[in-house]
């Protein structure tokens, strides 16, 4: 199964991604995780990405697209779930070409729908628990703005291709997981 998990920052993508990975044996590919790891190791990509991430801006398309290209090529025939990619229409188009070149397609784009106020509350809470550097209040607001401007148009993009599945991302974690499960079971 090949999936995209998509939604605003704080929608619970990471939590639900763990559940989907375990249950459907797909490889979890998170561009945010790859970039944070690169930052920690102070690689060239990591140092470059840091300035964008610290401000809540998107890392340039070429950088993240190259990460995805390499990951997808390494996976070959296996299933995967993209988490945090694509985040712009340009990235979605590049992904389309990468997949077309590989002769594969996306089975579903799971859109985790969470209202704005809930998102701000959740990220503020996460900041207190995890201390993520990009979770300060100003940066959170910027990330939400970036999401609205650059990422939310992907909803229409994938709706048009018929792969979008909207899941209500509010409620108990297990209930949300159950809703996703309902969608994914139909694909099997
Ligand atoms: P995440 O962990 O998915 O919330 O990503 C954390 C940060 O990494 C984002 O705020 C961006 O700065 C950067 N990032 C992750 N994925 C992408 C992407 N697909 N395009 C651009 N920047 C990204």
Boltz pocket constraint, residues with backbone or C-beta under 6 A from the ligand:
constraints:
  - pocket:
      binder: B
      contacts: [[A, 9], [A, 31], [A, 32], [A, 33], [A, 35], [A, 49], [A, 52], [A, 53], [A, 54], [A, 56], [A, 57], [A, 58], [A, 59], [A, 60], [A, 61], [A, 64], [A, 83], [A, 84], [A, 85], [A, 86], [A, 87], [A, 91], [A, 134], [A, 143]]
      max_distance: 6.0
